[in-house]
Amino acid sequence: MTMYAISCIIALNTGKGVIVLATKAITVRIDDAVKAQAEAMLEDMGMNMTTYIASSLKALVRERKIPFDLVTTQYLSDQVILKELAVAEKEATDPNTKWLSHDAVFGKIRERHGYEI
């Protein structure tokens, strides 16, 4: 777990220029693996962690809602199941489908989604 300190600048656009009102530091605890993956993705986008979090907070204030969808693991499970049902329906109508055991089917699902079912 990594502690990540972020500085956020609070500014006011007066129409004649931007006035910086205050800068506050925020400390965030994040899993090392998640942090590394996020930093790599943000770097590809030309952004760093501080900029991303500050942008997200600004979007929260501007939009008055969390700027991304929050889903439960049940939702993710449901999405996996729906995708797999679509695959199963397609395979069931294909005369070349090789029928597999229950364990083999769930093994393929785990492989496809990197997900434990």
Secondary structure as UniProt FT lines:
FT   STRAND          2..13
FT   STRAND          18..30
FT   HELIX           32..44
FT   TURN            45..46
FT   HELIX           49..63
FT   HELIX           73..92
FT   TURN            95..96
FT   HELIX           102..113
//
